[in-house]
Amino acid sequence: MLGAEKGWPAGGEIDLMEHLNFEHKVYQTVHSEYTVKIDKTNTPKKSGTAEIKRDDWNTYGCEWDAERIVFTVNGKPTLTYPRVPALGEKQWPFDQPCYFILSMQIGGKWVNGSGPTNPAHYPAGMEIDWVRVYRPK
């Protein structure tokens, strides 16, 4: 999810799920001006991985309020990113609307390491059963 009011990384980014090729885990990460340009110690912890059932359906989510973002995989908490008021707005730009990007990256250095995309891995596909957004009352 990307912040709708500012550019990246100032607007923030919440990666609910990034999956690389044939791994049995996903990456969950928070990006902001603080995590990208300022923080060198990963404090508070901005990213983590979670095991998945690679050949089955999985559910990814986050519970996001004014004080924290709690990532989940298959209903279980996997990473909590807290708001730290002393670190300021650059650490917590997550008080604005966000929009979703649902995409599948085929190439690129992170996905393929240092090698080219392997044509034997095609065709490739991504199936999404549903996307839901809930707001507390």
DOSE-620900 format. One line per field, with one value per residue (C-alpha): residue number from 1; residue in one letter; chain; z, x, y. Coordinates in steps of 0.1 Angstrom, whole numbers. Example, Ala and Ser with C-alpha at 12.3 -4.5 7.8 and 13.67 -1.06 7.14 Angstrom:
2
resi 1,2 .
resn a,s .
chain A,A .
pz 78,71 .
px 123,137 .
py -45,-11 .
This chain:
137
resi 1,2,3,4,5,6,7,8,9,10,11,12,13,14,15,16,17,18,19,20,21,22,23,24,25,26,27,28,29,30,31,32,33,34,35,36,37,38,39,40,41,42,43,44,45,46,47,48,49,50,51,52,53,54,55,56,57,58,59,60,61,62,63,64,65,66,67,68,69,70,71,72,73,74,75,76,77,78,79,80,81,82,83,84,85,86,87,88,89,90,91,92,93,94,95,96,97,98,99,100,101,102,103,104,105,106,107,108,109,110,111,112,113,114,115,116,117,118,119,120,121,122,123,124,125,126,127,128,129,130,131,132,133,134,135,136,137 .
resn m,l,g,a,e,k,g,w,p,a,g,g,e,i,d,l,m,e,h,l,n,f,e,h,k,v,y,q,t,v,h,s,e,y,t,v,k,i,d,k,t,n,t,p,k,k,s,g,t,a,e,i,k,r,d,d,w,n,t,y,g,c,e,w,d,a,e,r,i,v,f,t,v,n,g,k,p,t,l,t,y,p,r,v,p,a,l,g,e,k,q,w,p,f,d,q,p,c,y,f,i,l,s,m,q,i,g,g,k,w,v,n,g,s,g,p,t,n,p,a,h,y,p,a,g,m,e,i,d,w,v,r,v,y,r,p,k .
chain A,A,A,A,A,A,A,A,A,A,A,A,A,A,A,A,A,A,A,A,A,A,A,A,A,A,A,A,A,A,A,A,A,A,A,A,A,A,A,A,A,A,A,A,A,A,A,A,A,A,A,A,A,A,A,A,A,A,A,A,A,A,A,A,A,A,A,A,A,A,A,A,A,A,A,A,A,A,A,A,A,A,A,A,A,A,A,A,A,A,A,A,A,A,A,A,A,A,A,A,A,A,A,A,A,A,A,A,A,A,A,A,A,A,A,A,A,A,A,A,A,A,A,A,A,A,A,A,A,A,A,A,A,A,A,A,A .
pz 0,-8,8,-14,-3,-7,-29,-20,6,24,19,33,20,37,19,32,11,-13,-25,-44,-70,-53,-16,12,29,23,31,50,53,62,42,51,49,83,73,39,46,84,103,101,130,120,152,154,133,99,81,86,69,75,64,40,23,-11,-31,-11,-5,22,38,43,63,87,116,114,139,151,172,153,122,130,100,98,77,79,108,130,139,122,127,146,136,163,160,180,186,195,159,143,111,90,110,109,77,81,91,55,30,11,-21,-30,-57,-66,-90,-99,-106,-132,-135,-115,-94,-62,-78,-100,-80,-105,-133,-160,-159,-166,-196,-182,-154,-178,-180,-146,-128,-96,-83,-58,-44,-25,-10,20,39,73,94,131,142 .
px 0,13,5,-19,-9,29,55,77,92,77,42,51,47,33,43,18,34,63,72,103,100,100,106,85,83,71,86,67,81,74,91,92,117,129,134,150,171,177,176,208,200,166,150,121,123,109,108,105,97,70,66,38,22,37,14,-18,-39,-26,-41,-20,-31,-23,-41,-32,-42,-27,0,11,9,6,13,-4,0,-29,-43,-12,8,42,57,47,59,52,48,75,64,100,111,86,66,93,90,52,36,8,-19,-31,-51,-33,-40,-33,-9,-14,13,37,72,88,123,146,177,159,137,164,195,223,210,185,148,146,123,116,96,69,41,38,6,-8,-42,-60,-93,-103,-92,-110,-106,-122,-125,-132,-164 .
py 0,35,68,88,123,123,107,78,73,104,90,57,21,-9,-42,-68,-95,-98,-133,-142,-170,-204,-195,-208,-174,-138,-105,-79,-44,-8,20,57,86,74,37,45,76,80,48,27,3,-11,4,-1,-33,-24,-58,-95,-128,-153,-189,-197,-227,-220,-242,-233,-203,-179,-148,-117,-87,-59,-43,-7,20,53,35,4,-18,-55,-77,-111,-143,-168,-149,-150,-119,-119,-84,-53,-18,7,45,62,98,109,100,123,124,109,76,76,89,64,88,93,73,46,28,-8,-21,-57,-68,-96,-86,-109,-95,-73,-77,-86,-112,-128,-121,-113,-135,-129,-140,-177,-184,-219,-203,-192,-189,-174,-163,-148,-156,-134,-147,-115,-82,-68,-36,-31,1,1,18 .
